[in-house]
Amino acid sequence: MISGLLYRGGIRGGHLELMSAGAMGLSIGLWIRAKTVDQQARGNAERRALFTGLWAPTLWLIGDTLRAYE
């Protein structure tokens, strides 16, 4: 149902796979940035990087579902 709505909305599997790669890059960038902040803000910055890293497999699986739908 949701994959059908995404497909009719013009979103293809390749789009979500590119977004997944972007999420991985963003997560790595945030993780590197977390090493440059002071000790008090480091925990929040690392949690932000980990949270962003969780987007990648979710987006990849949705993209894979759309590829099968195509």
Secondary structure by P-SEA (a helix, b strand, c coil): caaaaaaaacccaaaaaaaaaaaaaaaaaaaaaaaaccccaaaaaaaaaaaaaaaaaaaaaaaaaaaaac
